[in-house]
Amino acid sequence: MGYGEWKSPITLDIVTSAAEEISATVVDPVGGDLFWRVKKPSGQYVIRSGDPQTKVVEWVPEGFSSCSSVYEYGFGDFFPLNNTLYFVNITDQRLYKQTTPENTPEPVTTGEYGPKVLRYNDGHYCSFINKIIMIREDHRRDAEVPNTVSIVAIDVETGSQTILVEGADFYRGARTCGDQIVFVSWNHPNMPWDTTTISKGTLVVGEDGTPSVRDITVVREEGSNLQPYLATHDNCLFISDKTGFWNLWSSEDDSGPVHKIDKDMGFPYGWIAGHPGFGVTDQGIVIAAKDSLLLLNPDGTTKTDLSNIVREAGYEFGTFGCVQCFKDTVFVIGLADVTRVLQFSVSLLQRCRSGRTTRVKLQNTSVRTFPSQKRSQSPLQTAWCVTDSTFLLEILILTKSRPMKNLPC
């Protein structure tokens, strides 16, 4: 058959049907509800939450769009807290608070300096100081340099801000556990995939209620170190490329990674906010490294290969990422394997359009995949595919082993 004479299985309808794009997910740390960001055909970024089996709600009304301009990456722009949404609006880069999907968002941060002068992303609520901690990019003309970056604490009620950490050219991933805080920093000419430093400090609240950070020490400064997470008050988990691949490490053991795998963790890029390559559940640590999705025992050995369970359900993905955990549930984004596009993606698309819900049990573990925007008749809770190659998976870990000891963070 000559060039151009064969009939492609990928039709024009298939190519043009992906009208929306899912790009980030965040779990509400209080209630465990999943929130995800969707880019609509109009270009507006909205946030959705809920259960597609019953009702999905859309946050961020017309006139707003959730997107951060910090470092020009556009991610880390939203986070939920106790079923209230906080997001950065694209046009003015102010932080907004939306208490219900129906309510008009209310600004939290000031706009007195003009649009996009103060920009924010990578938000995290710290109960110890009762404030939101974010990365702030300052473009005020009266600043010492045109662009300064710092870690700030924001009072939700008053909008007042206190600088907690400053001095480096860039910051990322500030996270807390009790009075402990960890964060990533790096300086020119380094890029985050070259050399970064993970540091740890102690939060202190003054007599007037002003927070500060003291006793800052270095956790890791060799190579590219990203996504710090305080599993306990003293133990910081993070991703490092010390072995040549971004693997999971612990601050309690520098002899080697928690789990060595010759694949990079982090999707799509580990240095972008809002795309964690691992998460902690009641049953262990879940890591995502390319096409591997693993549940680890506390000693780093593989407890369950979740990617095999997904394959048993009839789905195969070239990349897993955006790991979000709550108790015994894992939410993860799966991207279809583009290396098998002719054989695989067409059947995947057909299955996506069928609205079929799949549930598979294997080794006392259950995986539920729901690849459709159409409501399923299944009584199971659902998530769905927003594009033809991007699936949102909800994995419920049901094991007979005892849960891990409750973590304080």
KELUM-90683 format. One record per residue (C-alpha): residue number from 1; x, y, z. Coordinates in Angstrom, 1 decimal, always signed. Each point is the difference from the previous one (the first is absolute). Layout:
N
+-----+--------+--------+--------+
|   k |      X |      Y |      Z |
+-----+--------+--------+--------+
| NUM |      X |      Y |      Z |
...
+-----+--------+--------+--------+
***
This chain:
409
+-----+--------+--------+--------+
|   k |      X |      Y |      Z |
+-----+--------+--------+--------+
|   1 |   +0.0 |   +0.0 |   +0.0 |
|   2 |   +1.4 |   +3.3 |   -1.0 |
|   3 |   +0.7 |   +3.1 |   +2.1 |
|   4 |   -3.2 |   +1.6 |   +1.2 |
|   5 |   -2.2 |   -2.8 |   -1.4 |
|   6 |   -0.5 |   -1.8 |   +3.3 |
|   7 |   -2.9 |   +1.0 |   +2.3 |
|   8 |   +1.1 |   +1.3 |   +3.3 |
|   9 |   -1.8 |   -1.3 |   +3.1 |
|  10 |   +0.3 |   +3.5 |   +1.5 |
|  11 |   -2.8 |   +2.0 |   -1.5 |
|  12 |   -0.6 |   +3.7 |   -0.1 |
|  13 |   -2.7 |   -0.3 |   +2.6 |
|  14 |   +2.4 |   -1.7 |   +2.4 |
|  15 |   +2.6 |   +2.7 |   -0.5 |
|  16 |   -2.4 |   +2.9 |   +0.5 |
|  17 |   -2.0 |   -1.5 |   +2.8 |
|  18 |   +2.4 |   +0.9 |   +2.9 |
|  19 |   -1.5 |   +3.3 |   +0.9 |
|  20 |   +1.1 |   +0.3 |   +3.6 |
|  21 |   +3.3 |   -0.7 |   +1.7 |
|  22 |   +0.6 |   -1.1 |   +3.6 |
|  23 |   +3.4 |   +1.2 |   +1.3 |
|  24 |   +0.1 |   -0.2 |   +3.8 |
|  25 |   -1.7 |   -1.6 |   +3.0 |
|  26 |   -0.1 |   +0.8 |   +3.7 |
|  27 |   -1.7 |   -1.8 |   +2.9 |
|  28 |   -1.7 |   +2.0 |   +2.7 |
|  29 |   +2.0 |   -0.9 |   +3.1 |
|  30 |   -3.0 |   +0.2 |   +2.3 |
|  31 |   -2.7 |   -1.9 |   -1.9 |
|  32 |   +1.9 |   -1.9 |   -2.5 |
|  33 |   -1.9 |   +1.3 |   -3.0 |
|  34 |   +1.8 |   +0.2 |   -3.3 |
|  35 |   +0.3 |   +3.4 |   -1.8 |
|  36 |   +1.4 |   +0.2 |   -3.6 |
|  37 |   +0.8 |   +2.7 |   -2.4 |
|  38 |   -1.5 |   +0.0 |   -3.5 |
|  39 |   +0.9 |   +2.2 |   -3.0 |
|  40 |   -3.3 |   +0.6 |   -1.9 |
|  41 |   -0.1 |   +0.6 |   -3.8 |
|  42 |   -0.3 |   +3.7 |   +0.7 |
|  43 |   +3.4 |   +0.0 |   +1.7 |
|  44 |   -1.5 |   +0.5 |   +3.5 |
|  45 |   +1.5 |   -2.0 |   +2.8 |
|  46 |   -2.7 |   -1.3 |   +2.4 |
|  47 |   +0.1 |   -2.3 |   +3.0 |
|  48 |   -2.4 |   -2.9 |   +0.4 |
|  49 |   -0.8 |   -2.2 |   +2.9 |
|  50 |   -2.6 |   -2.6 |   +1.0 |
|  51 |   -1.1 |   -3.4 |   -1.0 |
|  52 |   -0.9 |   -0.6 |   -3.7 |
|  53 |   -2.3 |   -2.8 |   +1.1 |
|  54 |   -2.1 |   +2.5 |   +1.8 |
|  55 |   +1.0 |   +3.6 |   -0.6 |
|  56 |   +3.0 |   +1.9 |   -1.2 |
|  57 |   +0.3 |   +3.7 |   +0.8 |
|  58 |   +2.0 |   +2.7 |   -1.7 |
|  59 |   +1.9 |   +2.7 |   +1.8 |
|  60 |   +1.6 |   +3.2 |   -1.4 |
|  61 |   -2.9 |   +1.8 |   -1.8 |
|  62 |   +0.1 |   +2.0 |   -3.2 |
|  63 |   +2.3 |   +3.0 |   +0.3 |
|  64 |   +2.5 |   -2.0 |   +1.9 |
|  65 |   +2.6 |   -2.6 |   -1.0 |
|  66 |   +2.3 |   -2.0 |   +2.3 |
|  67 |   +3.6 |   +0.3 |   -1.1 |
|  68 |   +3.2 |   +1.2 |   +1.6 |
|  69 |   +2.7 |   +1.9 |   -1.7 |
|  70 |   +2.7 |   -0.7 |   +2.5 |
|  71 |   +3.1 |   -1.2 |   -2.0 |
|  72 |   -2.4 |   +0.1 |   -3.0 |
|  73 |   -0.8 |   -3.7 |   +0.5 |
|  74 |   -3.7 |   +0.5 |   +0.7 |
|  75 |   -0.5 |   -2.7 |   +2.6 |
|  76 |   -0.4 |   -0.1 |   +3.8 |
|  77 |   -2.8 |   +2.5 |   -0.3 |
|  78 |   -2.7 |   -1.6 |   +2.2 |
|  79 |   -0.6 |   -2.0 |   +3.1 |
|  80 |   -3.1 |   -1.0 |   +2.0 |
|  81 |   -0.4 |   +0.2 |   +3.7 |
|  82 |   -3.1 |   -1.3 |   +1.9 |
|  83 |   -2.0 |   +0.2 |   -3.3 |
|  84 |   +1.0 |   +3.6 |   -0.6 |
|  85 |   +2.0 |   +0.8 |   -3.1 |
|  86 |   +3.0 |   +2.3 |   -0.2 |
|  87 |   +1.3 |   +0.9 |   -3.4 |
|  88 |   +2.2 |   +2.5 |   -1.8 |
|  89 |   -1.8 |   +2.0 |   -2.7 |
|  90 |   +1.9 |   +0.2 |   -3.3 |
|  91 |   -0.8 |   +3.7 |   -0.8 |
|  92 |   +1.2 |   +1.6 |   +3.2 |
|  93 |   +1.9 |   -2.9 |   +1.8 |
|  94 |   -1.8 |   +0.7 |   +3.3 |
|  95 |   -1.0 |   -2.9 |   +2.3 |
|  96 |   -3.7 |   -0.5 |   +0.2 |
|  97 |   -2.3 |   -1.9 |   +2.4 |
|  98 |   -3.2 |   -1.7 |   -1.2 |
|  99 |   -2.1 |   -1.5 |   +2.7 |
| 100 |   -2.5 |   -1.7 |   -2.2 |
| 101 |   -0.2 |   -0.6 |   -3.8 |
| 102 |   -2.9 |   +2.4 |   -0.2 |
| 103 |   +1.7 |   +2.9 |   +2.0 |
| 104 |   +2.0 |   +2.7 |   -1.7 |
| 105 |   +3.7 |   -0.4 |   +0.8 |
| 106 |   +1.4 |   +2.5 |   +2.6 |
| 107 |   +3.5 |   +1.4 |   -0.2 |
| 108 |   +2.4 |   -1.0 |   +2.8 |
| 109 |   +3.1 |   +1.8 |   -1.0 |
| 110 |   +0.4 |   +3.7 |   -0.8 |
| 111 |   -0.3 |   +1.5 |   -3.5 |
| 112 |   +1.2 |   +3.5 |   +1.0 |
| 113 |   +3.2 |   -0.3 |   -2.1 |
| 114 |   -1.8 |   -0.9 |   -3.2 |
| 115 |   -0.7 |   -3.2 |   -1.9 |
| 116 |   +2.7 |   -2.7 |   -0.1 |
| 117 |   +2.4 |   +1.9 |   +2.3 |
| 118 |   -0.2 |   -2.5 |   +2.8 |
| 119 |   -0.4 |   -3.5 |   -1.2 |
| 120 |   -0.6 |   -3.2 |   +2.0 |
| 121 |   +0.0 |   -3.7 |   -0.3 |
| 122 |   +0.7 |   -3.4 |   +1.8 |
| 123 |   -2.4 |   +0.7 |   +2.9 |
| 124 |   -0.2 |   -2.0 |   +3.1 |
| 125 |   -1.9 |   +0.5 |   +3.3 |
| 126 |   +2.1 |   -0.1 |   +3.2 |
| 127 |   -2.1 |   -0.8 |   +3.1 |
| 128 |   +2.8 |   +0.9 |   +2.3 |
| 129 |   +0.0 |   +3.7 |   -1.0 |
| 130 |   -3.6 |   -0.1 |   -1.4 |
| 131 |   +1.1 |   +1.6 |   -3.2 |
| 132 |   +0.4 |   -0.9 |   -3.7 |
| 133 |   +3.6 |   -0.4 |   -1.1 |
| 134 |   +0.8 |   +0.8 |   -3.6 |
| 135 |   +2.8 |   +0.9 |   -2.4 |
| 136 |   -0.2 |   +3.7 |   -0.9 |
| 137 |   +1.6 |   +1.7 |   -3.0 |
| 138 |   +0.3 |   +3.7 |   +0.5 |
| 139 |   +0.2 |   +2.3 |   -3.0 |
| 140 |   -0.4 |   +3.3 |   +1.8 |
| 141 |   +2.1 |   +2.8 |   -1.5 |
| 142 |   +1.2 |   +1.2 |   +3.4 |
| 143 |   +1.4 |   -3.4 |   +0.7 |
| 144 |   +3.8 |   -0.3 |   +0.1 |
| 145 |   -0.1 |   -2.2 |   -3.1 |
| 146 |   -2.7 |   -0.2 |   -2.6 |
| 147 |   -1.0 |   -3.5 |   +1.1 |
| 148 |   +0.4 |   -1.4 |   +3.5 |
| 149 |   -1.3 |   -3.3 |   +1.2 |
| 150 |   -0.8 |   -1.0 |   +3.6 |
| 151 |   -2.0 |   -2.4 |   +2.1 |
| 152 |   -2.8 |   +1.9 |   +1.7 |
| 153 |   -2.7 |   -0.7 |   +2.6 |
| 154 |   -3.4 |   +1.5 |   -0.9 |
| 155 |   -2.8 |   +0.7 |   +2.5 |
| 156 |   -3.2 |   -1.1 |   -1.7 |
| 157 |   -2.2 |   +2.5 |   +1.9 |
| 158 |   +2.1 |   +3.2 |   -0.4 |
| 159 |   +2.2 |   -0.8 |   -3.0 |
| 160 |   +3.0 |   +1.1 |   +2.0 |
| 161 |   +3.3 |   -1.7 |   -1.0 |
| 162 |   +3.2 |   -0.8 |   +1.8 |
| 163 |   +3.2 |   -1.1 |   -1.7 |
| 164 |   +1.2 |   -3.3 |   +1.5 |
| 165 |   +2.9 |   -0.8 |   -2.3 |
| 166 |   +1.9 |   +2.1 |   -2.5 |
| 167 |   +3.4 |   +0.5 |   -1.5 |
| 168 |   +0.1 |   -2.7 |   -2.7 |
| 169 |   -0.9 |   +0.7 |   -3.7 |
| 170 |   -2.7 |   -2.7 |   +0.0 |
| 171 |   -2.2 |   -2.0 |   +2.4 |
| 172 |   -2.3 |   -2.9 |   -0.4 |
| 173 |   -1.9 |   -2.6 |   +2.1 |
| 174 |   -0.3 |   +1.6 |   +3.5 |
| 175 |   -1.8 |   -2.7 |   +2.2 |
| 176 |   -0.5 |   -0.2 |   +3.7 |
| 177 |   -0.5 |   -2.5 |   +2.8 |
| 178 |   -0.7 |   +1.5 |   +3.4 |
| 179 |   +2.6 |   +2.7 |   +0.5 |
| 180 |   +2.3 |   -1.4 |   -2.7 |
| 181 |   +0.3 |   +1.3 |   -3.5 |
| 182 |   +1.9 |   -1.3 |   -3.0 |
| 183 |   +0.5 |   +1.7 |   -3.4 |
| 184 |   +2.0 |   -0.1 |   -3.2 |
| 185 |   +2.3 |   +2.9 |   -1.1 |
| 186 |   +2.4 |   +0.6 |   -2.8 |
| 187 |   +2.0 |   +2.9 |   -1.5 |
| 188 |   +1.1 |   +1.2 |   -3.4 |
| 189 |   +1.5 |   -1.3 |   -2.3 |
| 190 |   -1.3 |   -3.4 |   +1.3 |
| 191 |   -3.3 |   -1.3 |   -1.2 |
| 192 |   -2.2 |   -2.2 |   +2.2 |
| 193 |   +1.0 |   -3.1 |   -2.0 |
| 194 |   +3.7 |   +0.8 |   +0.6 |
| 195 |   +0.6 |   +0.9 |   +3.7 |
| 196 |   -2.5 |   +0.8 |   +2.7 |
| 197 |   +0.1 |   +0.0 |   +3.8 |
| 198 |   -2.5 |   -1.4 |   +2.4 |
| 199 |   +0.0 |   +1.8 |   +3.4 |
| 200 |   -1.9 |   -0.5 |   +3.2 |
| 201 |   -0.8 |   +2.5 |   +2.7 |
| 202 |   -2.1 |   +0.7 |   +3.1 |
| 203 |   -3.1 |   +2.2 |   +0.0 |
| 204 |   -0.3 |   +2.4 |   +2.9 |
| 205 |   -2.9 |   +2.3 |   +0.8 |
| 206 |   +0.9 |   +3.2 |   +1.8 |
| 207 |   -2.0 |   +1.7 |   +2.8 |
| 208 |   -1.8 |   +2.2 |   -2.5 |
| 209 |   -1.0 |   -3.1 |   -2.1 |
| 210 |   +2.6 |   +0.6 |   -2.7 |
| 211 |   +1.5 |   -3.3 |   -1.3 |
| 212 |   +3.7 |   -0.5 |   -1.0 |
| 213 |   +2.4 |   -2.8 |   -0.8 |
| 214 |   +3.1 |   -0.7 |   +2.0 |
| 215 |   +2.8 |   -2.6 |   +0.1 |
| 216 |   +0.0 |   -0.8 |   -3.7 |
| 217 |   +2.2 |   -3.0 |   -0.9 |
| 218 |   +0.7 |   -1.7 |   -3.3 |
| 219 |   -1.6 |   -3.4 |   -0.6 |
| 220 |   +1.6 |   -0.6 |   -3.5 |
| 221 |   +1.9 |   +2.3 |   -2.3 |
| 222 |   +1.7 |   -2.3 |   -2.5 |
| 223 |   -1.7 |   -0.4 |   -3.4 |
| 224 |   -3.7 |   +0.7 |   -0.7 |
| 225 |   -2.2 |   -0.4 |   +3.1 |
| 226 |   -3.7 |   +0.6 |   -0.2 |
| 227 |   -3.4 |   -0.5 |   +1.6 |
| 228 |   +0.8 |   -0.2 |   +3.7 |
| 229 |   -2.6 |   -1.5 |   +2.2 |
| 230 |   +0.2 |   -0.3 |   +3.8 |
| 231 |   -1.2 |   -3.6 |   +0.7 |
| 232 |   +0.6 |   +0.7 |   +3.7 |
| 233 |   +1.3 |   +2.8 |   +2.0 |
| 234 |   +3.6 |   -1.1 |   -0.7 |
| 235 |   -0.1 |   -2.1 |   -3.2 |
| 236 |   -0.1 |   +1.9 |   -3.3 |
| 237 |   -0.8 |   -2.0 |   -3.1 |
| 238 |   +1.1 |   +1.5 |   -3.3 |
| 239 |   +1.0 |   -0.7 |   -3.6 |
| 240 |   +3.6 |   +0.2 |   -1.0 |
| 241 |   +2.0 |   -0.9 |   -3.1 |
| 242 |   +3.1 |   -1.2 |   +1.9 |
| 243 |   -0.2 |   -3.4 |   -1.6 |
| 244 |   -0.5 |   +1.5 |   -3.5 |
| 245 |   -3.8 |   -0.3 |   +0.2 |
| 246 |   -2.4 |   +2.0 |   +2.2 |
| 247 |   -0.7 |   -2.6 |   +2.7 |
| 248 |   -1.5 |   +0.2 |   +3.4 |
| 249 |   +2.3 |   +0.8 |   +2.9 |
| 250 |   -0.3 |   +0.4 |   +3.8 |
| 251 |   +1.9 |   +2.5 |   +2.1 |
| 252 |   +0.5 |   -2.8 |   +2.6 |
| 253 |   +2.2 |   -2.1 |   -2.4 |
| 254 |   +2.5 |   +1.4 |   -2.5 |
| 255 |   +1.4 |   -3.3 |   -1.0 |
| 256 |   -2.4 |   -0.5 |   -2.8 |
| 257 |   -3.6 |   +0.7 |   -1.2 |
| 258 |   -3.0 |   -1.3 |   +1.8 |
| 259 |   -0.8 |   -2.0 |   -3.1 |
| 260 |   +2.5 |   -0.2 |   -2.9 |
| 261 |   -1.6 |   +0.0 |   -3.4 |
| 262 |   +1.7 |   +0.9 |   -3.3 |
| 263 |   -2.8 |   +2.4 |   -1.0 |
| 264 |   -0.7 |   +3.6 |   +0.8 |
| 265 |   -2.8 |   +0.9 |   +2.5 |
| 266 |   -2.0 |   +3.1 |   -0.4 |
| 267 |   -2.5 |   +0.9 |   -2.8 |
| 268 |   +0.3 |   +1.7 |   -2.3 |
| 269 |   +3.0 |   +1.8 |   +1.5 |
| 270 |   +0.9 |   -0.4 |   +3.6 |
| 271 |   +0.9 |   +3.7 |   +0.5 |
| 272 |   -3.5 |   +1.2 |   -0.9 |
| 273 |   -2.4 |   +0.7 |   +2.9 |
| 274 |   -3.0 |   -2.3 |   +0.4 |
| 275 |   +1.4 |   -3.1 |   -1.6 |
| 276 |   +1.2 |   -2.2 |   +2.9 |
| 277 |   +1.7 |   -3.3 |   -1.0 |
| 278 |   -0.9 |   -1.7 |   +3.3 |
| 279 |   -2.5 |   +0.0 |   +2.8 |
| 280 |   -0.5 |   -1.6 |   +3.4 |
| 281 |   -3.1 |   -2.2 |   +0.7 |
| 282 |   -1.1 |   -1.9 |   +3.1 |
| 283 |   +1.6 |   -3.1 |   -1.6 |
| 284 |   +3.3 |   +1.4 |   -1.2 |
| 285 |   +1.7 |   +2.3 |   -2.4 |
| 286 |   -1.2 |   +0.2 |   -3.7 |
| 287 |   +2.5 |   +1.0 |   -2.6 |
| 288 |   -0.5 |   +0.7 |   -3.7 |
| 289 |   +3.0 |   -0.4 |   -2.3 |
| 290 |   -0.8 |   +0.1 |   -3.7 |
| 291 |   -2.2 |   -3.1 |   -0.6 |
| 292 |   +0.5 |   -1.4 |   +3.5 |
| 293 |   -2.4 |   +0.6 |   +2.8 |
| 294 |   +1.1 |   -1.7 |   +3.2 |
| 295 |   -1.3 |   -0.3 |   +3.6 |
| 296 |   +3.1 |   -0.3 |   +2.3 |
| 297 |   +0.5 |   -1.6 |   +3.4 |
| 298 |   +1.6 |   +2.2 |   +2.7 |
| 299 |   +3.3 |   -1.7 |   -0.8 |
| 300 |   -0.2 |   +1.1 |   -3.7 |
| 301 |   -0.8 |   -3.4 |   -1.4 |
| 302 |   -2.9 |   -0.4 |   -2.4 |
| 303 |   -3.3 |   -0.9 |   +1.7 |
| 304 |   -2.2 |   +0.1 |   -3.0 |
| 305 |   +0.6 |   +0.9 |   -3.7 |
| 306 |   -3.0 |   +2.2 |   -0.6 |
| 307 |   +0.9 |   +0.4 |   -3.7 |
| 308 |   -0.4 |   -3.7 |   -0.5 |
| 309 |   -3.4 |   +0.2 |   +1.5 |
| 310 |   -0.9 |   +2.8 |   -2.4 |
| 311 |   +1.2 |   -2.1 |   -2.9 |
| 312 |   -2.1 |   -2.9 |   +1.2 |
| 313 |   -3.0 |   +2.3 |   -0.2 |
| 314 |   +0.8 |   +0.5 |   -3.7 |
| 315 |   +1.8 |   +3.3 |   +0.0 |
| 316 |   +3.6 |   +0.8 |   -0.7 |
| 317 |   +1.7 |   +3.3 |   +0.5 |
| 318 |   +3.4 |   +1.3 |   -1.0 |
| 319 |   +0.1 |   +2.4 |   +3.0 |
| 320 |   -1.6 |   +0.3 |   +3.5 |
| 321 |   +0.2 |   +3.2 |   +2.0 |
| 322 |   -1.7 |   +2.6 |   +2.1 |
| 323 |   -0.2 |   -2.4 |   +3.0 |
| 324 |   -2.5 |   +1.2 |   +2.6 |
| 325 |   -0.8 |   -2.1 |   +3.1 |
| 326 |   -2.6 |   +0.1 |   +2.7 |
| 327 |   -0.1 |   -2.9 |   +2.6 |
| 328 |   -0.4 |   -3.1 |   -2.1 |
| 329 |   -0.8 |   +1.6 |   -3.3 |
| 330 |   +2.4 |   +1.1 |   -2.8 |
| 331 |   -0.8 |   +2.3 |   -2.9 |
| 332 |   +2.4 |   +0.0 |   -2.9 |
| 333 |   +0.0 |   +1.3 |   -3.6 |
| 334 |   +0.8 |   -2.6 |   -2.7 |
| 335 |   +1.2 |   +0.9 |   -3.5 |
| 336 |   -0.5 |   -2.4 |   -2.8 |
| 337 |   +3.1 |   -1.7 |   -1.4 |
| 338 |   +0.7 |   +1.9 |   -3.2 |
| 339 |   +2.4 |   -2.6 |   -1.2 |
| 340 |   -3.0 |   -2.3 |   -0.7 |
| 341 |   -2.3 |   +2.6 |   -1.4 |
| 342 |   -1.3 |   -1.9 |   -3.0 |
| 343 |   -0.7 |   -3.3 |   +1.8 |
| 344 |   -0.9 |   +1.4 |   +3.4 |
| 345 |   -1.4 |   +3.5 |   -0.1 |
| 346 |   -2.9 |   -0.8 |   -2.4 |
| 347 |   -1.3 |   -2.8 |   +2.2 |
| 348 |   +0.6 |   +2.3 |   +3.0 |
| 349 |   -2.1 |   +2.7 |   -1.6 |
| 350 |   -2.8 |   -2.4 |   -0.8 |
| 351 |   +0.1 |   -1.2 |   +3.5 |
| 352 |   +0.0 |   +3.6 |   +1.2 |
| 353 |   -3.1 |   +0.8 |   -2.0 |
| 354 |   -1.9 |   -3.1 |   +1.1 |
| 355 |   -0.4 |   +1.5 |   +3.5 |
| 356 |   +1.0 |   -3.3 |   +1.4 |
| 357 |   +1.2 |   -0.3 |   +3.6 |
| 358 |   +2.5 |   -2.6 |   +0.9 |
| 359 |   +0.8 |   -1.4 |   +3.4 |
| 360 |   +2.7 |   -2.6 |   +0.6 |
| 361 |   +1.0 |   -1.8 |   +3.2 |
| 362 |   +3.5 |   -1.5 |   +0.3 |
| 363 |   +2.0 |   -0.9 |   +3.1 |
| 364 |   -2.5 |   +1.6 |   +2.3 |
| 365 |   +0.4 |   +3.3 |   -1.8 |
| 366 |   -2.7 |   +1.7 |   -2.0 |
| 367 |   +0.5 |   +2.4 |   -2.9 |
| 368 |   -2.8 |   +2.0 |   -1.5 |
| 369 |   +0.4 |   +1.8 |   -3.3 |
| 370 |   -2.8 |   +2.1 |   -1.6 |
| 371 |   +1.0 |   +1.2 |   -3.5 |
| 372 |   -2.9 |   +2.0 |   -1.1 |
| 373 |   -1.7 |   +3.4 |   +0.5 |
| 374 |   -3.3 |   -1.9 |   -0.3 |
| 375 |   -1.7 |   -1.0 |   +3.2 |
| 376 |   +0.6 |   -3.6 |   +0.8 |
| 377 |   -2.8 |   -2.3 |   +1.2 |
| 378 |   +2.4 |   -1.6 |   +2.4 |
| 379 |   -0.7 |   +0.7 |   +3.7 |
| 380 |   +3.7 |   +0.6 |   +0.5 |
| 381 |   +1.4 |   +3.5 |   +0.5 |
| 382 |   +1.5 |   +1.3 |   -3.2 |
| 383 |   +2.6 |   +2.2 |   -1.6 |
| 384 |   +0.4 |   +0.3 |   -3.7 |
| 385 |   +2.1 |   +0.7 |   -3.1 |
| 386 |   +0.0 |   +3.6 |   -1.1 |
| 387 |   +2.1 |   -0.6 |   -3.2 |
| 388 |   +0.3 |   -3.1 |   -2.1 |
| 389 |   +3.5 |   -0.7 |   +1.3 |
| 390 |   -0.2 |   +1.2 |   +3.6 |
| 391 |   -1.8 |   -2.0 |   +2.7 |
| 392 |   -0.7 |   +0.8 |   +3.6 |
| 393 |   +0.3 |   -3.2 |   +2.1 |
| 394 |   -1.3 |   -0.6 |   +3.5 |
| 395 |   +1.7 |   -2.9 |   +1.7 |
| 396 |   -1.4 |   -1.3 |   +3.2 |
| 397 |   +2.5 |   -2.0 |   +2.0 |
| 398 |   -1.7 |   -2.8 |   +1.8 |
| 399 |   +2.7 |   -2.1 |   +1.7 |
| 400 |   -0.2 |   -2.4 |   +3.0 |
| 401 |   +3.1 |   +1.4 |   +1.6 |
| 402 |   -0.2 |   +2.5 |   +2.8 |
| 403 |   +0.0 |   +3.7 |   -1.0 |
| 404 |   +3.2 |   +2.0 |   +0.5 |
| 405 |   +0.2 |   +1.9 |   +3.2 |
| 406 |   -1.9 |   +3.3 |   -0.3 |
| 407 |   +2.2 |   +2.8 |   -1.1 |
| 408 |   -0.2 |   +3.4 |   +1.7 |
| 409 |   +0.2 |   +2.0 |   -3.3 |
+-----+--------+--------+--------+
***
